[in-house]
Amino acid sequence: MAYITGLRRDRSEWTPKFVKSIDSEKCIGCGRCMKICAHGVLAPKEVDEEDSAKMFASVSNAENCIGCEACGRTCKKKAFAFEPLMA
């Protein structure tokens, strides 16, 4: 089972982990992940609960993900799931 790998500056191998999903039970809608992602992978998703509109993050353009995991590192609630891609 081989995964897609990349090289760091020091020529050591690195296996990027791409965003798989966001746990809607953990997400509080703070928006930090959407601000940090420079590739437009995430977008707000409106959820109507008892006549109050709340916004949560959702994976809208997974194909743009470069596997940096910056969104997951900024998430205080650890709502992100990542996985490497098969080569």
VENUR-V767686 format. One record per residue. OMEGA is omega as a letter, one per 40 degrees, with the letter a starting at -180 (none if undefined). Layout:
<<OMEGA> <OMEGA>>
This chain:
<<a> <i> <i> <i> <i> <i> <i> <i> <a> <i> <i> <a> <a> <i> <i> <i> <a> <a> <a> <a> <i> <i> <a> <i> <a> <a> <i> <i> <a> <i> <a> <a> <a> <i> <a> <a> <a> <a> <i> <a> <a> <i> <i> <i> <a> <i> <i> <i> <i> <i> <i> <a> <i> <i> <i> <i> <i> <i> <a> <a> <a> <a> <i> <a> <i> <i> <a> <a> <i> <i> <a> <i> <i> <a> <a> <a> <i> <a> <a> <i> <a> <i> <i> <i> <i> <i> <none>>
